[in-house]
Amino acid sequence: MKTLSMLVKRNSKLFFKDKGMFFTSLITPLILLVLYSTFLAKVYRDSFASALPQGFEISERLINGAVGGQLFSSLLAVCCVTVSFCSNMLMVQDKSNGTIKDLTITPLKPSALALGYYISTVITTVIICIVATGASFIYLAAIGWYLTISDVLLIILDIFLLVTFGTALSSVINFFLSTQGQISAVGTIVSAGYGFICGAYMPISQFGEGLQKVISFLPGTYGTSLLRNHAMRGALEAMSDSNIPPEVIDAVRDSIDCNLYFLGNKVSISDMYIVLAASTAFLVAMYIILNIVFIKRKRTA
């Protein structure tokens, strides 16, 4: 346990010591927040307005609050995973500069080495995502705040779970990389594509039926829906209090992926948590096994 603690401290210090890596990881969510609020807000606002039945009018602040919740959840759904790839670059750097050889020839347990990278990446990514969350809360407070204390706490829980998933995914992928060029290429691909396949950039309900079924097998989809449900719960409840018919509210929830369906069956919030947690546990176990096999081969070679 002491060795693991030392590895976590070492990895975390090296990450924050690298100013370029740290500020790149930190500024990315803030840039996305500006881009989302600038370019996507109007699209989301028009979508909400068109979904409301004629004759029902709600305040501009309520529409802005709903749109802000959708933007906010989309931002975090992407950042929790993509930022983890940036934060996890240290593992690849240790391979490229030869540090990993010094670590593997010691009596250090392979599982401790793997968990050292994993836990430190989770810590650094959570810190960055919490900063992004704080900026998003300021944005929501300015345009329309409808969150309760329980919503805020659940959002923080969602962030932590999605970060653990993103870190596990990046750990498995980064395990097979050994150069800065490779990690940069993978980071670019993930940053460009993950937002689409998790439903952050465009609701899954707008995809074709076949693609919807494929995406329903991806764990990140359920992380996005969890954030969407908790970030927009208050605004949707306020719409319901404005005498908008329940069937209209449910249609809105379907259109923005608050409601997800797996093979035609609606997925509950608790099931979303189970899918995300189980997927994370599976990826972490795979990552640890890969490290054990790799280091044992190195030591016996």
C-alpha positions in Angstrom: 0.0 0.0 0.0 2.9 2.4 0.8 4.5 1.6 -2.6 1.2 2.3 -4.4 0.9 5.6 -2.5 4.4 6.6 -3.5 3.7 5.8 -7.2 0.5 7.8 -7.2 2.3 10.8 -5.7 5.1 10.5 -8.1 2.8 10.3 -11.1 0.6 13.1 -10.0 3.6 15.4 -9.3 5.1 14.7 -12.7 1.8 15.6 -14.4 1.4 18.9 -12.6 5.1 19.7 -13.1 4.6 19.4 -16.8 2.9 22.8 -17.3 2.3 22.1 -21.0 0.4 18.9 -20.3 -1.5 20.4 -17.4 -2.7 23.6 -19.0 -3.5 21.8 -22.3 -5.8 19.4 -20.3 -7.2 22.3 -18.2 -8.0 24.7 -21.0 -9.6 22.1 -23.3 -12.9 21.9 -21.3 -13.1 25.7 -21.0 -12.6 26.1 -24.8 -15.3 23.5 -25.4 -17.7 25.4 -23.1 -17.2 28.6 -25.1 -17.7 26.7 -28.4 -20.7 24.8 -27.2 -22.4 27.9 -25.8 -21.6 29.8 -29.0 -22.4 27.4 -31.7 -24.7 24.6 -30.2 -26.9 26.7 -27.9 -29.0 28.1 -30.8 -29.5 24.7 -32.3 -30.6 23.2 -29.0 -32.8 26.2 -28.3 -34.6 25.9 -31.6 -35.0 22.1 -31.1 -36.7 22.7 -27.7 -39.0 25.4 -29.1 -40.1 23.2 -32.0 -40.8 20.3 -29.6 -43.3 22.3 -27.5 -46.9 22.2 -28.6 -48.6 25.3 -30.0 -50.3 27.4 -27.4 -47.9 26.6 -24.6 -45.5 29.4 -23.7 -42.7 29.1 -21.2 -40.2 31.7 -20.1 -37.0 32.3 -22.0 -35.0 31.7 -18.8 -36.5 28.2 -18.5 -35.7 27.3 -22.1 -32.2 28.7 -21.6 -31.9 26.6 -18.4 -32.9 23.4 -20.3 -30.5 24.3 -23.1 -27.7 25.0 -20.6 -28.2 21.7 -18.9 -27.9 19.9 -22.3 -24.8 21.8 -23.2 -23.3 21.3 -19.7 -23.9 17.5 -19.8 -22.6 17.2 -23.3 -19.4 19.0 -22.3 -18.7 16.9 -19.3 -19.6 13.6 -21.1 -16.8 14.4 -23.6 -14.3 15.9 -21.2 -14.4 13.1 -18.6 -13.1 10.7 -21.2 -11.0 12.8 -23.6 -9.2 14.6 -20.7 -8.3 11.3 -19.2 -6.3 10.4 -22.4 -4.3 13.6 -21.9 -3.8 13.0 -18.2 -2.7 9.4 -19.0 0.2 10.5 -21.3 2.7 9.9 -18.5 2.5 6.2 -18.9 3.5 6.5 -22.5 6.2 9.1 -21.7 7.8 6.6 -19.2 7.9 4.1 -22.1 9.4 6.5 -24.6 12.1 7.8 -22.2 13.0 4.4 -20.8 11.8 5.1 -17.2 9.5 2.1 -17.4 12.5 -0.2 -17.7 13.9 1.1 -14.4 10.5 0.5 -12.7 10.0 -3.0 -14.1 13.4 -4.4 -13.0 12.6 -3.5 -9.4 10.6 -5.9 -7.1 7.6 -3.7 -7.7 4.4 -5.6 -8.1 3.0 -5.2 -11.7 -0.5 -4.6 -10.2 0.9 -1.7 -8.1 2.6 -0.1 -11.1 -0.6 -0.4 -13.1 -2.8 1.0 -10.3 -0.3 3.8 -9.7 -0.8 5.2 -13.2 -4.6 4.6 -13.0 -5.3 6.2 -9.7 -3.1 9.3 -10.4 -4.8 9.7 -13.8 -8.2 9.6 -12.1 -7.2 12.2 -9.5 -5.8 14.6 -12.1 -8.7 14.2 -14.5 -11.3 14.7 -11.7 -9.6 17.9 -10.6 -9.7 19.2 -14.2 -13.3 18.2 -14.7 -14.4 19.7 -11.4 -12.9 23.0 -12.6 -14.8 22.7 -15.8 -18.0 21.9 -13.8 -17.5 25.0 -11.7 -17.2 27.1 -14.9 -20.4 25.4 -16.2 -22.3 26.1 -13.0 -21.4 29.8 -13.4 -22.7 29.7 -16.9 -25.9 28.0 -15.8 -26.4 30.5 -13.0 -26.2 33.3 -15.5 -28.7 31.9 -18.0 -31.1 29.8 -15.9 -30.4 27.7 -12.8 -32.8 24.9 -12.0 -30.5 22.5 -10.1 -31.0 21.3 -6.6 -28.4 20.2 -4.1 -29.1 16.6 -4.9 -28.7 17.2 -8.6 -25.3 18.8 -8.0 -24.2 15.9 -5.9 -25.4 13.3 -8.4 -23.6 15.2 -11.2 -20.4 15.1 -9.2 -20.9 11.3 -8.7 -21.6 10.9 -12.5 -18.4 12.8 -13.2 -16.3 10.6 -10.9 -17.8 7.4 -12.5 -17.3 8.6 -16.0 -13.7 9.6 -15.2 -13.0 6.2 -13.8 -14.4 4.7 -17.0 -12.5 7.1 -19.3 -9.3 6.4 -17.4 -9.8 2.7 -17.6 -10.4 2.9 -21.4 -7.4 5.2 -21.9 -5.2 2.9 -19.8 -6.0 -0.2 -21.9 -5.5 1.7 -25.2 -2.4 3.6 -24.0 -0.8 0.3 -22.8 -0.1 -0.6 -26.4 1.5 2.8 -27.3 5.1 3.7 -26.8 5.7 7.1 -28.5 4.5 10.7 -28.2 3.4 10.6 -31.8 1.1 7.6 -31.2 -0.5 9.1 -28.1 -1.1 12.4 -30.0 -2.7 10.5 -32.9 -4.9 8.5 -30.6 -5.9 11.6 -28.6 -6.9 13.4 -31.7 -9.0 10.5 -32.9 -10.7 10.1 -29.5 -11.4 13.8 -29.2 -12.9 14.0 -32.7 -15.0 10.8 -32.6 -16.0 10.1 -29.0 -18.5 13.0 -28.7 -20.5 11.5 -31.6 -20.6 7.9 -30.5 -21.6 8.8 -26.9 -24.4 11.1 -28.0 -22.9 14.4 -26.7 -22.6 16.3 -30.0 -25.9 14.9 -31.5 -28.6 13.0 -29.6 -28.6 9.3 -30.3 -32.3 9.5 -31.1 -31.4 11.4 -34.3 -29.2 8.6 -35.6 -30.5 5.8 -37.8 -32.1 2.8 -36.1 -29.2 0.5 -36.9 -26.6 2.9 -35.5 -28.8 3.5 -32.4 -28.6 -0.2 -31.7 -24.9 -0.3 -32.1 -24.3 2.7 -29.8 -26.6 1.2 -27.2 -23.9 -1.4 -26.5 -21.3 1.3 -25.7 -20.9 2.1 -22.0 -20.1 5.8 -22.6 -23.6 6.3 -23.9 -25.0 5.6 -20.5 -22.6 8.0 -18.8 -23.8 10.7 -21.1 -27.4 9.9 -20.3 -26.8 10.0 -16.5 -25.3 13.5 -16.8 -28.1 14.6 -19.0 -30.8 13.3 -16.6 -29.3 15.0 -13.6 -28.3 18.3 -15.4 -31.8 18.7 -16.9 -34.1 17.2 -14.3 -34.9 20.6 -12.7 -35.6 22.3 -16.0 -37.8 19.5 -17.2 -39.7 19.4 -13.9 -40.3 23.2 -14.2 -41.7 22.6 -17.7 -44.0 20.0 -16.3 -45.2 22.5 -13.6 -46.0 24.9 -16.5 -48.8 22.6 -17.5 -47.0 21.1 -20.5 -48.6 17.6 -21.1 -46.6 14.7 -19.7 -46.4 13.0 -23.1 -44.7 16.1 -24.5 -42.2 16.1 -21.7 -41.5 12.4 -22.2 -41.1 13.0 -26.0 -38.5 15.7 -25.1 -36.7 13.3 -22.8 -36.6 10.7 -25.6 -35.3 13.3 -28.1 -32.4 14.4 -25.9 -31.4 10.9 -24.6 -32.6 11.3 -21.0 -34.5 8.1 -21.9 -32.4 5.4 -23.5 -33.5 2.1 -24.9 -31.6 -1.2 -25.2 -33.1 -3.5 -27.8 -36.5 -1.8 -27.4 -36.5 -1.8 -23.6 -36.1 1.4 -21.6 -33.0 1.5 -19.5 -33.4 2.7 -15.9 -31.1 5.1 -14.1 -29.9 2.3 -11.8 -29.1 0.0 -14.8 -27.1 2.8 -16.3 -25.0 3.0 -13.2 -24.5 -0.8 -13.2 -23.4 -0.8 -16.9 -20.9 2.0 -16.3 -19.5 0.5 -13.1 -19.3 -3.0 -14.6 -17.6 -1.8 -17.8 -15.1 0.1 -15.7 -14.3 -2.9 -13.5 -13.8 -5.0 -16.6 -11.4 -2.6 -18.3 -9.4 -2.0 -15.1 -9.1 -5.8 -14.6 -7.9 -6.1 -18.3 -5.4 -3.3 -17.8 -3.9 -4.9 -14.7 -3.7 -8.3 -16.4 -1.9 -6.8 -19.4 0.7 -5.2 -17.0 1.2 -8.5 -15.1 1.8 -10.5 -18.3 4.0 -7.8 -19.8 6.2 -7.3 -16.8 6.6 -11.1 -16.1 7.7 -11.6 -19.7 10.3 -8.7 -19.3 11.7 -10.2 -16.1 12.0 -13.7 -17.5 13.4 -12.6 -20.8 
